[in-house]
Amino acid sequence: MGAERLSDTRALSVDGMTRVWLDSTEWDCCGDPFTLSDEVDFVVHRRTPSDEFVRDLGAELAATVGAFERRHPQATTNDRVQGRVTVIQIVLQDTVTRSSPVVPGTVHRGMT
């Protein structure tokens, strides 16, 4: 976050480094703070981006993510990324909600 499936993995691991996606909804509730040069141990939920992730953030960014972390995995997993933090990047996405006033007695597109 239909979207195309990613097959290009050139940016997933560089010199033994893996870019891990940490979702704010997971970390807002119970993520431990970390900073550059900290040792981390992330539980990996999946290694490939979902179609929704590719659609929402674009194939270019999605192609650079090698693991998706989850604080509360739904199934037992031994897949982990462990190591030292060398770079932290924050991705922000704005959502625009549009609405238009409805005048009683008129018909608008999408309404019957």
MMTF fields as JSON, N, C-alpha, C and O atoms, coordinates in Angstrom:
{
  "mmtfVersion": "1.0.0",
  "mmtfProducer": "UNKNOWN",
  "numBonds": 446,
  "numAtoms": 448,
  "numGroups": 112,
  "numChains": 1,
  "numModels": 1,
  "chainsPerModel": [1],
  "groupsPerChain": [112],
  "chainIdList": ["A"],
  "bondAtomList": [8, 6, 12, 10, 16, 14, 20, 18, 24, 22, 28, 26, 32, 30, 36, 34, 40, 38, 44, 42, 48, 46, 52, 50, 56, 54, 60, 58, 64, 62, 68, 66, 72, 70, 76, 74, 80, 78, 84, 82, 88, 86, 92, 90, 96, 94, 100, 98, 104, 102, 108, 106, 112, 110, 116, 114, 120, 118, 124, 122, 128, 126, 132, 130, 136, 134, 140, 138, 144, 142, 148, 146, 152, 150, 156, 154, 160, 158, 164, 162, 168, 166, 172, 170, 176, 174, 180, 178, 184, 182, 188, 186, 192, 190, 196, 194, 200, 198, 204, 202, 208, 206, 212, 210, 216, 214, 220, 218, 224, 222, 228, 226, 232, 230, 236, 234, 240, 238, 244, 242, 248, 246, 252, 250, 256, 254, 260, 258, 264, 262, 268, 266, 272, 270, 276, 274, 280, 278, 284, 282, 288, 286, 292, 290, 296, 294, 300, 298, 304, 302, 308, 306, 312, 310, 316, 314, 320, 318, 324, 322, 328, 326, 332, 330, 336, 334, 340, 338, 344, 342, 348, 346, 352, 350, 356, 354, 360, 358, 364, 362, 368, 366, 372, 370, 376, 374, 380, 378, 384, 382, 388, 386, 392, 390, 396, 394, 400, 398, 404, 402, 408, 406, 412, 410, 416, 414, 420, 418, 424, 422, 428, 426, 432, 430, 436, 434, 440, 438, 444, 442],
  "bondOrderList": [1, 1, 1, 1, 1, 1, 1, 1, 1, 1, 1, 1, 1, 1, 1, 1, 1, 1, 1, 1, 1, 1, 1, 1, 1, 1, 1, 1, 1, 1, 1, 1, 1, 1, 1, 1, 1, 1, 1, 1, 1, 1, 1, 1, 1, 1, 1, 1, 1, 1, 1, 1, 1, 1, 1, 1, 1, 1, 1, 1, 1, 1, 1, 1, 1, 1, 1, 1, 1, 1, 1, 1, 1, 1, 1, 1, 1, 1, 1, 1, 1, 1, 1, 1, 1, 1, 1, 1, 1, 1, 1, 1, 1, 1, 1, 1, 1, 1, 1, 1, 1, 1, 1, 1, 1, 1, 1, 1, 1, 1],
  "groupList": [{"groupName": "MET", "atomNameList": ["N", "CA", "C", "O"], "elementList": ["N", "C", "C", "O"], "formalChargeList": [0, 0, 0, 0], "bondAtomList": [1, 0, 2, 1, 3, 2], "bondOrderList": [1, 1, 2], "singleLetterCode": "M", "chemCompType": "L-PEPTIDE LINKING"}, {"groupName": "GLY", "atomNameList": ["N", "CA", "C", "O"], "elementList": ["N", "C", "C", "O"], "formalChargeList": [0, 0, 0, 0], "bondAtomList": [1, 0, 2, 1, 3, 2], "bondOrderList": [1, 1, 2], "singleLetterCode": "G", "chemCompType": "PEPTIDE LINKING"}, {"groupName": "ALA", "atomNameList": ["N", "CA", "C", "O"], "elementList": ["N", "C", "C", "O"], "formalChargeList": [0, 0, 0, 0], "bondAtomList": [1, 0, 2, 1, 3, 2], "bondOrderList": [1, 1, 2], "singleLetterCode": "A", "chemCompType": "L-PEPTIDE LINKING"}, {"groupName": "GLU", "atomNameList": ["N", "CA", "C", "O"], "elementList": ["N", "C", "C", "O"], "formalChargeList": [0, 0, 0, 0], "bondAtomList": [1, 0, 2, 1, 3, 2], "bondOrderList": [1, 1, 2], "singleLetterCode": "E", "chemCompType": "L-PEPTIDE LINKING"}, {"groupName": "ARG", "atomNameList": ["N", "CA", "C", "O"], "elementList": ["N", "C", "C", "O"], "formalChargeList": [0, 0, 0, 0], "bondAtomList": [1, 0, 2, 1, 3, 2], "bondOrderList": [1, 1, 2], "singleLetterCode": "R", "chemCompType": "L-PEPTIDE LINKING"}, {"groupName": "LEU", "atomNameList": ["N", "CA", "C", "O"], "elementList": ["N", "C", "C", "O"], "formalChargeList": [0, 0, 0, 0], "bondAtomList": [1, 0, 2, 1, 3, 2], "bondOrderList": [1, 1, 2], "singleLetterCode": "L", "chemCompType": "L-PEPTIDE LINKING"}, {"groupName": "SER", "atomNameList": ["N", "CA", "C", "O"], "elementList": ["N", "C", "C", "O"], "formalChargeList": [0, 0, 0, 0], "bondAtomList": [1, 0, 2, 1, 3, 2], "bondOrderList": [1, 1, 2], "singleLetterCode": "S", "chemCompType": "L-PEPTIDE LINKING"}, {"groupName": "ASP", "atomNameList": ["N", "CA", "C", "O"], "elementList": ["N", "C", "C", "O"], "formalChargeList": [0, 0, 0, 0], "bondAtomList": [1, 0, 2, 1, 3, 2], "bondOrderList": [1, 1, 2], "singleLetterCode": "D", "chemCompType": "L-PEPTIDE LINKING"}, {"groupName": "THR", "atomNameList": ["N", "CA", "C", "O"], "elementList": ["N", "C", "C", "O"], "formalChargeList": [0, 0, 0, 0], "bondAtomList": [1, 0, 2, 1, 3, 2], "bondOrderList": [1, 1, 2], "singleLetterCode": "T", "chemCompType": "L-PEPTIDE LINKING"}, {"groupName": "VAL", "atomNameList": ["N", "CA", "C", "O"], "elementList": ["N", "C", "C", "O"], "formalChargeList": [0, 0, 0, 0], "bondAtomList": [1, 0, 2, 1, 3, 2], "bondOrderList": [1, 1, 2], "singleLetterCode": "V", "chemCompType": "L-PEPTIDE LINKING"}, {"groupName": "TRP", "atomNameList": ["N", "CA", "C", "O"], "elementList": ["N", "C", "C", "O"], "formalChargeList": [0, 0, 0, 0], "bondAtomList": [1, 0, 2, 1, 3, 2], "bondOrderList": [1, 1, 2], "singleLetterCode": "W", "chemCompType": "L-PEPTIDE LINKING"}, {"groupName": "CYS", "atomNameList": ["N", "CA", "C", "O"], "elementList": ["N", "C", "C", "O"], "formalChargeList": [0, 0, 0, 0], "bondAtomList": [1, 0, 2, 1, 3, 2], "bondOrderList": [1, 1, 2], "singleLetterCode": "C", "chemCompType": "L-PEPTIDE LINKING"}, {"groupName": "PRO", "atomNameList": ["N", "CA", "C", "O"], "elementList": ["N", "C", "C", "O"], "formalChargeList": [0, 0, 0, 0], "bondAtomList": [1, 0, 2, 1, 3, 2], "bondOrderList": [1, 1, 2], "singleLetterCode": "P", "chemCompType": "L-PEPTIDE LINKING"}, {"groupName": "PHE", "atomNameList": ["N", "CA", "C", "O"], "elementList": ["N", "C", "C", "O"], "formalChargeList": [0, 0, 0, 0], "bondAtomList": [1, 0, 2, 1, 3, 2], "bondOrderList": [1, 1, 2], "singleLetterCode": "F", "chemCompType": "L-PEPTIDE LINKING"}, {"groupName": "HIS", "atomNameList": ["N", "CA", "C", "O"], "elementList": ["N", "C", "C", "O"], "formalChargeList": [0, 0, 0, 0], "bondAtomList": [1, 0, 2, 1, 3, 2], "bondOrderList": [1, 1, 2], "singleLetterCode": "H", "chemCompType": "L-PEPTIDE LINKING"}, {"groupName": "GLN", "atomNameList": ["N", "CA", "C", "O"], "elementList": ["N", "C", "C", "O"], "formalChargeList": [0, 0, 0, 0], "bondAtomList": [1, 0, 2, 1, 3, 2], "bondOrderList": [1, 1, 2], "singleLetterCode": "Q", "chemCompType": "L-PEPTIDE LINKING"}, {"groupName": "ASN", "atomNameList": ["N", "CA", "C", "O"], "elementList": ["N", "C", "C", "O"], "formalChargeList": [0, 0, 0, 0], "bondAtomList": [1, 0, 2, 1, 3, 2], "bondOrderList": [1, 1, 2], "singleLetterCode": "N", "chemCompType": "L-PEPTIDE LINKING"}, {"groupName": "ILE", "atomNameList": ["N", "CA", "C", "O"], "elementList": ["N", "C", "C", "O"], "formalChargeList": [0, 0, 0, 0], "bondAtomList": [1, 0, 2, 1, 3, 2], "bondOrderList": [1, 1, 2], "singleLetterCode": "I", "chemCompType": "L-PEPTIDE LINKING"}],
  "groupTypeList": [0, 1, 2, 3, 4, 5, 6, 7, 8, 4, 2, 5, 6, 9, 7, 1, 0, 8, 4, 9, 10, 5, 7, 6, 8, 3, 10, 7, 11, 11, 1, 7, 12, 13, 8, 5, 6, 7, 3, 9, 7, 13, 9, 9, 14, 4, 4, 8, 12, 6, 7, 3, 13, 9, 4, 7, 5, 1, 2, 3, 5, 2, 2, 8, 9, 1, 2, 13, 3, 4, 4, 14, 12, 15, 2, 8, 8, 16, 7, 4, 9, 15, 1, 4, 9, 8, 9, 17, 15, 17, 9, 5, 15, 7, 8, 9, 8, 4, 6, 6, 12, 9, 9, 12, 1, 8, 9, 14, 4, 1, 0, 8],
  "groupIdList": [1, 2, 3, 4, 5, 6, 7, 8, 9, 10, 11, 12, 13, 14, 15, 16, 17, 18, 19, 20, 21, 22, 23, 24, 25, 26, 27, 28, 29, 30, 31, 32, 33, 34, 35, 36, 37, 38, 39, 40, 41, 42, 43, 44, 45, 46, 47, 48, 49, 50, 51, 52, 53, 54, 55, 56, 57, 58, 59, 60, 61, 62, 63, 64, 65, 66, 67, 68, 69, 70, 71, 72, 73, 74, 75, 76, 77, 78, 79, 80, 81, 82, 83, 84, 85, 86, 87, 88, 89, 90, 91, 92, 93, 94, 95, 96, 97, 98, 99, 100, 101, 102, 103, 104, 105, 106, 107, 108, 109, 110, 111, 112],
  "secStructList": [7, 7, 7, 7, 7, 7, 7, 7, 7, 6, 6, 6, 3, 3, 6, 6, 3, 3, 7, 3, 3, 7, 7, 2, 2, 2, 2, 2, 2, 2, 7, 7, 7, 7, 7, 6, 6, 7, 3, 3, 3, 3, 3, 3, 3, 3, 1, 1, 7, 7, 2, 2, 2, 2, 2, 2, 2, 7, 2, 2, 2, 2, 6, 6, 7, 7, 3, 3, 3, 7, 1, 1, 7, 1, 1, 7, 7, 7, 7, 3, 3, 3, 3, 3, 7, 7, 7, 7, 7, 7, 7, 7, 7, 7, 7, 7, 7, 7, 7, 7, 7, 7, 7, 6, 6, 7, 7, 7, 6, 6, 7, 7],
  "xCoordList": [0.745, 0.0, 0.359, -0.26, -5.857, -4.867, -3.478, -3.194, -2.47, -1.076, -0.285, -0.674, 0.812, 1.654, 2.469, 2.856, 2.729, 3.561, 5.019, 5.434, 5.778, 7.17, 8.059, 7.959, 8.913, 9.873, 11.303, 12.248, 11.465, 12.784, 13.223, 12.651, 14.229, 14.677, 16.061, 16.718, 16.521, 17.881, 18.168, 19.308, 17.16, 17.414, 17.032, 17.128, 16.603, 16.132, 17.254, 17.05, 18.414, 19.53, 20.806, 21.185, 21.458, 22.688, 23.766, 23.634, 24.827, 25.917, 25.417, 25.886, 24.461, 23.936, 22.935, 22.49, 22.563, 21.58, 20.2, 20.059, 19.19, 17.809, 16.991, 17.049, 16.227, 15.318, 14.046, 13.401, 13.696, 12.527, 11.466, 11.756, 10.232, 9.119, 8.466, 8.035, 8.396, 7.743, 6.512, 6.627, 5.35, 4.102, 3.791, 3.926, 3.38, 3.128, 2.018, 2.067, 1.017, -0.062, 0.456, -0.05, 1.448, 2.057, 2.926, 2.896, 3.692, 4.666, 4.057, 4.62, 2.918, 2.264, 1.839, 1.854, 1.463, 0.958, 2.071, 1.995, 3.095, 4.036, 5.432, 6.157, 5.813, 7.168, 8.186, 7.928, 9.333, 10.407, 11.183, 11.502, 11.49, 12.239, 13.639, 14.255, 14.12, 15.488, 16.021, 15.264, 17.324, 17.965, 19.137, 19.387, 19.847, 20.997, 22.004, 22.253, 22.56, 23.577, 23.042, 23.82, 21.716, 21.134, 21.067, 20.926, 21.169, 20.922, 19.417, 18.774, 18.853, 17.413, 17.138, 17.996, 15.936, 15.462, 14.0, 13.128, 13.726, 12.377, 11.767, 12.421, 10.51, 9.745, 9.205, 8.545, 9.485, 9.077, 7.737, 7.566, 6.797, 5.454, 5.442, 4.83, 6.128, 6.221, 7.437, 7.975, 7.85, 9.023, 8.66, 9.5, 7.448, 7.028, 5.9, 5.067, 5.868, 4.816, 3.461, 3.364, 2.42, 1.06, 0.698, 1.332, -0.319, -0.802, -1.238, -1.012, -1.86, -2.308, -1.12, -1.182, -0.048, 1.15, 1.719, 2.065, 1.814, 2.34, 1.444, 1.936, 0.133, -0.808, -0.705, -0.69, -0.634, -0.643, 0.675, 0.668, 1.801, 3.104, 3.95, 4.993, 3.519, 4.219, 5.217, 5.825, 5.366, 6.253, 7.712, 8.477, 8.108, 9.507, 9.917, 10.954, 9.116, 9.417, 9.261, 10.106, 8.201, 7.946, 9.092, 9.398, 9.717, 10.814, 12.041, 12.924, 12.119, 13.291, 13.111, 14.054, 11.921, 11.638, 11.853, 11.261, 12.705, 13.03, 12.29, 12.3, 11.636, 10.897, 9.864, 10.09, 8.737, 7.666, 7.492, 7.117, 7.767, 7.748, 6.327, 5.499, 6.06, 4.771, 4.986, 5.632, 4.457, 4.574, 3.762, 4.187, 2.602, 1.704, 1.349, 0.252, 2.263, 1.965, 0.789, 0.619, -0.021, -1.187, -0.798, -1.534, 0.319, 0.797, 2.209, 2.907, 2.612, 3.963, 4.964, 4.778, 6.029, 7.065, 8.439, 8.607, 9.392, 10.775, 11.58, 12.79, 10.896, 11.563, 11.832, 10.907, 13.094, 13.486, 14.569, 15.292, 14.66, 15.781, 16.453, 15.838, 17.712, 18.481, 19.717, 20.333, 20.079, 21.282, 21.328, 20.578, 22.217, 22.453, 21.799, 21.925, 21.101, 20.429, 21.474, 22.249, 21.494, 22.444, 21.765, 22.403, 20.48, 19.723, 18.283, 17.722, 17.699, 16.272, 15.644, 16.08, 14.621, 13.879, 12.418, 11.882, 11.782, 10.374, 9.592, 9.943, 8.537, 7.679, 6.339, 5.693, 5.932, 4.645, 3.757, 4.219, 2.48, 1.532, 0.324, -0.266, -0.034, -1.223, -2.418, -2.304, -3.554, -4.805, -5.72, -5.918, -6.275, -7.166, -8.584, -8.853, -9.481, -10.887, -11.643, -11.517, -12.417, -13.176, -14.668, -15.122, -15.393, -16.844, -17.469, -16.831, -18.719, -19.444, -20.819, -21.4, -21.327, -22.641, -23.741, -23.694, -24.711, -25.859, -27.035, -27.403, -27.623, -28.788, -30.031, -30.176, -30.928, -32.153, -32.887, -33.047, -33.326, -34.088, -33.249, -33.804, -31.897, -31.043, -30.393, -30.274, -29.976, -29.285, -27.824, -27.504, -26.945, -25.505, -24.94, -25.51, -23.797, -23.124, -22.872, -22.44, -23.151, -22.915, -24.081, -24.067, -25.079, -26.267, -27.491, -27.555, -28.438, -29.697, -30.85, -31.993],
  "yCoordList": [-1.306, 0.0, 0.629, 1.693, -2.881, -3.134, -2.713, -2.251, -2.959, -2.596, -3.763, -4.922, -3.448, -4.502, -5.149, -4.48, -6.421, -7.143, -6.774, -6.617, -6.639, -6.237, -7.444, -8.443, -7.354, -8.426, -7.906, -8.695, -6.61, -6.006, -5.931, -5.167, -6.715, -6.738, -6.129, -6.381, -5.355, -4.833, -3.98, -3.942, -3.294, -2.4, -3.01, -2.334, -4.266, -4.855, -5.122, -4.992, -5.487, -5.759, -5.254, -5.706, -4.319, -3.742, -3.955, -3.495, -4.65, -4.915, -5.499, -5.119, -6.424, -7.073, -6.236, -6.657, -5.062, -4.22, -4.452, -4.666, -4.408, -4.579, -3.389, -3.006, -2.797, -1.712, -2.35, -3.156, -1.977, -2.535, -1.447, -0.331, -1.778, -0.844, -1.022, -2.119, 0.073, 0.081, 0.959, 2.156, 0.391, 1.125, 1.885, 1.338, 3.125, 3.963, 3.406, 3.568, 2.753, 2.207, 1.111, 0.949, 0.365, -0.668, -0.025, -0.45, 0.985, 1.561, 2.558, 2.804, 3.136, 4.073, 3.396, 4.019, 2.135, 1.454, 0.838, 0.876, 0.276, -0.49, -0.649, -1.568, 0.205, 0.119, 0.715, 1.729, 0.085, 0.601, 1.664, 1.46, 2.79, 3.832, 3.342, 2.56, 3.805, 3.501, 4.678, 5.538, 4.706, 5.786, 5.216, 4.011, 6.057, 5.61, 4.898, 5.317, 3.855, 2.99, 2.057, 1.323, 2.07, 1.108, -0.273, -0.402, -1.303, -2.68, -2.921, -2.581, -3.509, -3.755, -5.214, -5.91, -5.654, -7.002, -6.876, -6.753, -6.906, -6.716, -8.048, -8.861, -8.27, -9.432, -9.106, -8.084, -9.973, -9.728, -10.384, -11.591, -9.564, -10.029, -10.617, -11.654, -9.934, -10.406, -9.755, -8.764, -10.328, -9.822, -9.087, -8.393, -9.228, -8.551, -7.575, -7.847, -6.445, -5.467, -5.952, -6.67, -5.552, -5.873, -4.998, -3.973, -5.416, -4.604, -3.224, -2.225, -3.166, -1.894, -0.974, 0.224, -1.526, -0.735, -0.149, 1.031, -0.964, -0.504, 0.584, 1.596, 0.379, 1.372, 2.696, 3.766, 2.625, 3.842, 4.604, 5.835, 3.906, 4.574, 4.497, 5.146, 3.719, 3.659, 2.515, 2.109, 2.009, 0.871, 1.21, 0.348, 2.453, 2.834, 2.723, 2.137, 3.276, 3.164, 1.724, 1.224, 1.061, -0.317, -1.252, -2.191, -0.998, -1.859, -1.763, -2.618, -0.752, -0.593, -1.233, -1.262, -1.744, -2.308, -3.816, -4.516, -4.315, -5.737, -6.536, -7.766, -5.855, -6.557, -5.608, -4.402, -6.168, -5.412, -5.933, -7.088, -5.073, -5.453, -5.401, -4.611, -6.253, -6.214, -6.48, -7.46, -5.627, -5.782, -6.958, -7.653, -7.19, -8.256, -9.154, -9.047, -10.033, -10.887, -11.806, -12.27, -12.067, -12.927, -14.397, -15.205, -14.745, -16.123, -16.139, -15.126, -17.279, -17.423, -17.321, -17.918, -16.56, -16.413, -16.361, -15.786, -16.956, -16.869, -15.954, -15.802, -15.337, -14.448, -13.12, -12.459, -12.739, -11.526, -10.792, -11.384, -9.491, -8.686, -8.157, -7.458, -8.499, -8.058, -7.332, -7.728, -6.266, -5.544, -4.156, -3.822, -3.35, -1.987, -1.001, -1.136, -0.011, 1.011, 1.955, 2.562, 2.076, 2.971, 4.169, 5.2, 4.048, 5.131, 5.051, 3.965, 6.205, 6.279, 7.248, 8.393, 6.792, 7.649, 7.617, 6.557, 8.765, 8.871, 9.151, 10.045, 8.386, 8.562, 9.098, 8.491, 10.235, 10.833, 10.827, 11.016, 10.608, 10.599, 11.439, 11.229, 12.375, 13.193, 12.553, 11.985, 12.649, 12.173, 13.366, 14.148, 13.505, 14.612, 14.066, 13.167, 14.616, 14.224, 15.345, 16.512, 14.985, 15.991, 15.734, 14.591, 16.804, 16.684, 17.859, 18.883, 17.679, 18.773, 18.846, 17.822, 20.046, 20.187, 19.575, 19.628, 19.005, 18.432, 19.368, 19.686, 19.804, 20.688, 19.817, 19.054, 19.917, 19.107, 19.277, 20.388, 18.147, 18.169, 18.104, 18.108, 18.043, 17.952, 16.587, 15.917, 16.181, 14.896, 15.181, 15.989, 14.509, 14.667, 13.397, 12.319, 13.523, 12.337, 11.347, 11.718, 10.076, 9.032, 8.849, 7.938, 9.686, 9.575, 9.37, 9.868, 8.654, 8.488, 9.004, 8.955],
  "zCoordList": [0.0, 0.0, 0.0, 0.0, -8.757, -7.772, -8.181, -9.286, -6.979, -7.111, -7.67, -7.526, -8.3, -8.841, -7.735, -6.777, -7.856, -6.897, -7.157, -8.306, -6.095, -6.236, -6.47, -5.758, -7.447, -7.675, -7.56, -7.537, -7.489, -7.411, -5.946, -5.169, -5.566, -4.174, -4.02, -3.011, -4.958, -4.923, -3.691, -3.228, -3.15, -2.022, -0.676, 0.348, -0.654, 0.588, 1.577, 2.784, 1.101, 1.997, 1.343, 0.262, 2.002, 1.49, 2.543, 3.677, 2.166, 3.101, 4.418, 5.492, 4.33, 5.53, 6.304, 7.371, 5.802, 6.481, 5.885, 4.681, 6.735, 6.298, 6.754, 7.923, 5.844, 6.217, 6.766, 6.095, 7.998, 8.676, 8.794, 9.224, 8.409, 8.514, 9.879, 10.234, 10.645, 11.95, 11.844, 11.578, 12.045, 11.91, 13.191, 14.286, 13.065, 14.249, 15.126, 16.346, 14.541, 15.376, 16.298, 17.408, 15.856, 16.705, 17.781, 18.936, 17.415, 18.337, 19.305, 20.371, 18.952, 19.867, 21.159, 22.221, 21.079, 22.277, 23.118, 24.346, 22.497, 23.324, 22.738, 23.119, 21.842, 21.299, 22.252, 22.9, 22.333, 23.17, 22.395, 21.223, 23.029, 22.32, 21.936, 22.66, 20.805, 20.387, 19.594, 19.145, 19.431, 18.693, 17.905, 17.952, 17.191, 16.412, 17.302, 18.432, 16.804, 17.402, 18.489, 19.099, 18.749, 19.689, 19.055, 17.839, 19.887, 19.458, 19.521, 20.514, 18.461, 18.402, 18.045, 17.502, 18.359, 18.047, 17.648, 18.509, 16.334, 15.82, 15.407, 14.754, 15.791, 15.343, 13.954, 13.761, 12.994, 11.61, 11.338, 11.508, 10.915, 10.554, 9.141, 8.888, 8.234, 6.847, 6.191, 6.686, 5.08, 4.361, 3.072, 2.501, 2.62, 1.387, 1.701, 2.565, 1.008, 1.277, 0.788, -0.208, 1.5, 1.064, -0.136, -0.387, -0.861, -1.981, -1.497, -2.181, -0.323, 0.236, 0.527, 0.25, 1.08, 1.369, 0.075, 0.026, -0.957, -2.245, -2.822, -3.322, -2.755, -3.289, -2.521, -3.13, -1.19, -0.376, -0.412, -0.414, -0.44, -0.334, -1.593, -1.68, -2.56, -3.829, -3.924, -2.934, -5.135, -5.38, -5.117, -4.685, -5.371, -5.181, -3.706, -3.395, -2.81, -1.382, -0.904, -0.162, -1.318, -0.883, -1.261, -0.527, -2.397, -2.858, -1.965, -2.047, -1.119, -0.256, 1.122, 1.913, 1.419, 2.742, 2.712, 1.891, 3.614, 3.645, 4.69, 4.645, 5.649, 6.694, 7.293, 7.386, 7.694, 8.328, 9.745, 9.951, 10.722, 12.133, 12.686, 12.232, 13.668, 14.351, 15.829, 16.199, 16.661, 18.124, 18.628, 19.551, 18.038, 18.477, 17.287, 16.738, 16.891, 15.731, 16.023, 17.15, 15.003, 15.162, 15.228, 15.794, 14.673, 14.688, 15.277, 15.265, 15.781, 16.32, 15.184, 14.124, 15.41, 14.393, 15.052, 16.128, 14.404, 14.85, 13.946, 14.12, 12.968, 12.023, 12.726, 13.196, 12.793, 13.497, 12.714, 11.913, 12.966, 12.496, 13.756, 14.561, 13.91, 15.071, 14.585, 13.596, 15.286, 14.894, 15.474, 16.391, 14.928, 15.398, 14.434, 13.216, 14.985, 14.187, 13.608, 14.347, 12.283, 11.621, 10.971, 10.758, 10.653, 10.014, 10.5, 10.642, 10.752, 11.059, 10.08, 9.964, 9.377, 8.458, 8.867, 9.192, 8.851, 9.198, 7.922, 7.152, 7.705, 6.538, 7.03, 7.884, 6.486, 6.831, 5.601, 4.475, 5.838, 4.735, 5.132, 6.192, 4.29, 4.528, 3.854, 2.768, 4.499, 3.926, 3.753, 4.683, 2.57, 2.281, 2.169, 1.372, 2.972, 2.915, 2.23, 2.599, 1.245, 0.506, 0.718, 0.773, 0.831, 0.953, 0.218, -0.025, -0.121, -0.751, -0.097, 0.263, 0.052, 0.696, -0.157, -1.386, 0.497, -0.195, 0.015, 1.146, -1.1, -1.045, -1.141, -2.097, -0.169, -0.218, -1.549, -2.054, -2.101, -3.336, -4.583, -5.682, -4.465, -5.651, -5.688, -4.663, -6.863, -7.033, -7.337, -8.209, -6.609, -6.813, -7.396, -7.227, -8.098, -8.629, -7.502, -6.41, -7.792, -6.799, -5.853, -5.025, -5.958, -5.104, -5.972, -7.096, -5.465, -6.219, -5.413, -5.869]
}
